[in-house]
Amino acid sequence: MVREGWEVVIGLEVHAQLSTRSKIFSGASTAFGAAPNTQACAVDIALPGVLPVLNRGAVERAIRFGLAVNGRINRRSVFARKNYFYPDLPKGYQISQYELPIIVGGEIPIQVNGSEKVVRLTRAHLEEDAGKSLHEDFHGMTGIDLNRAGTPLLEIVSEPDLCSSEEAVAYAKALHSLVRWIDICDGNMQEGSFRCDANVSVRRVGDKALGTRCEIKNLNSFRFLERAIDYEVERQIEILEDGGRIVQETRLFDPETGQTRSMRTKEEAHDYRYFPDPDLPPLVVSEEWIEQVRSTLPELPQAKRSRYQREFGLSAYDAGVLTATKEMAAYFEALVAQLPQEPKLCANWVMGELAGWLNREGLEIGASPISPGQLAGLLRRLLDGTLSGKLAKEVFEAMARGEARGEDAADRIIDARGLRQISDSGELERVVEAIIAANPEQVAQYRAGKEKVFAYFVGQAMKATRGKANPAQLNEILKRKLVGEQGAGA
């Protein structure tokens, strides 16, 4: 919670590594995990006599993003040199886009506390990544790995529309889901494929002018993003309430201490001395190219959420959960295709038992040991009365542990464990009659109006049938026998 009397203003800059096999201006590999400095070619480090050549695949991925967020795709954009010195930037400049980026505008809808908010985008531009400084295992020295130099990035810049760390995380997650959904980035935050910089400022409630911002660099988890913003907000408010002033600077977040620390004073655009790269002509994007890319876009999350509500009768919340990732939506649709009359039941099991089990095991849905076909087989046995809800969950756990394989896994587990629900009314009546005869005191209490005793009879019947009695039939028979015999005795 932000201190009373203050409000927070946040904008995010997100670097999404584009999923091309080669770098943005060279043919060097972008594969992760290679030995240091084995994937940095002459173009990446700008040796004399080399020229950069733009990767068409990187441009197409930028166009896909622009279409997905309803941004304006500039038909003509320009690459510039961003000049600065850093040990892992061997050229002494970074090729980026400045005045004329490929994408301008656009928006990302987010869900926060059950309501939707639209976050505006300022721009998205193509650029190359720098290398990486390594500070460990070098006997007190720093090593430089240039493998990332030249890796294609799409930098996505939001307007300062976010008002809390919660909103910032919701936006980052929505953006992360989208770039994976449209197959332009693998989103692997541990490998640095998706990194966030947070621009944070505070101001008194009612002030119109923005406060002085600080940028927190290279946040590679949603949890770190939240913690860094919360700490930075408190730090800035304390300084201002003590009569100090905020210095515009770049800061780093230390997960060990939960604090941000100063890295360098913040540069402005003129400090980088941007100028058009003389080795790269303007990038021209034709209408035909845009339409070709548009034809390859999948159904987008927002459209899919609306369709789930319209076609399947799901709530906005359920539709949002099921479209959180492309893989989750694909699993749900494959399940519904086998049980088209039961979309709500399918949704409940995907969001409930399946998601809960995967979360406990630390797995993504793509690694689920239970296929949509196997889960459909289980749900059919729930629907036809073979299993109660409790027994269905028992079978699910056994399926998840690999107790049986194949599409008929549920049936095989049911038979092996003897779990078929008892739905034979004659058999259930015999069980109920025996329980009533053995418990005259409880029968008298129930007939005297103590209805809570009914649960005792249900428990005894379930115990006698080892949990296999059909609950609906059992309840009906119990009530009929108890009430019916009372009426007959009168």
Salt bridges, closest charged atoms under 4 A:
GLU7 OE2 - ARG203 NE 2.73
ASP44 OD2 - LYS23 NZ 3.18
GLU60 OE2 - ARG56 NE 3.29
GLU127 OE2 - HIS15 NE2 3.34
GLU127 OE1 - HIS125 NE2 3.41
GLU128 OE2 - LYS91 NZ 2.52
ASP129 OD2 - ARG148 NE 2.86
ASP129 OD1 - ARG195 NH2 3.42
GLU155 OE1 - HIS15 NE2 3.25
GLU155 OE1 - HIS125 NE2 3.13
ASP161 OD1 - ARG120 NH2 2.60
GLU167 OE1 - LYS117 NZ 2.72
ASP183 OD2 - LYS326 NZ 3.12
ASP197 OD2 - HIS15 ND1 3.90
ASP197 OD2 - LYS217 NZ 3.09
GLU215 OE1 - LYS266 NZ 2.64
GLU226 OE1 - ARG223 NH1 3.04
GLU232 OE2 - ARG235 NH2 2.64
GLU232 OE1 - ARG251 NE 3.35
GLU234 OE1 - ARG3 NH2 3.12
GLU238 OE2 - ARG3 NH2 3.24
GLU241 OE1 - ARG3 NH1 2.60
GLU249 OE2 - ARG235 NH2 3.90
GLU249 OE2 - ARG251 NH1 2.49
GLU267 OE2 - ARG264 NE 2.94
ASP271 OD1 - HIS270 NE2 3.43
ASP277 OD2 - ARG81 NE 3.05
ASP279 OD2 - ARG81 NH2 3.03
GLU287 OE2 - ARG75 NE 2.72
GLU291 OE1 - ARG294 NE 3.16
GLU299 OE1 - LYS304 NZ 2.93
GLU299 OE2 - ARG307 NE 2.93
GLU311 OE1 - ARG307 NH1 3.44
ASP318 OD2 - LYS344 NZ 2.49
GLU327 OE1 - ARG180 NH2 3.71
GLU333 OE2 - LYS304 NZ 2.84
GLU333 OE2 - ARG307 NH2 2.85
GLU353 OE2 - LYS393 NZ 3.96
ASP384 OD2 - ARG381 NH1 2.86
GLU394 OE2 - ARG417 NH1 3.04
GLU397 OE2 - ARG360 NH2 3.34
GLU397 OE1 - ARG401 NH1 3.96
GLU403 OE1 - ARG417 NH2 2.64
ASP408 OD1 - ARG412 NH1 3.77
ASP411 OD1 - ARG381 NE 2.62
ASP415 OD1 - ARG420 NE 2.97
GLU429 OE2 - ARG480 NH2 2.95
GLU429 OE1 - LYS481 NZ 3.91
GLU433 OE2 - LYS481 NZ 2.63
GLU476 OE2 - ARG480 NE 3.11
GLU485 OE1 - ARG447 NH2 3.62
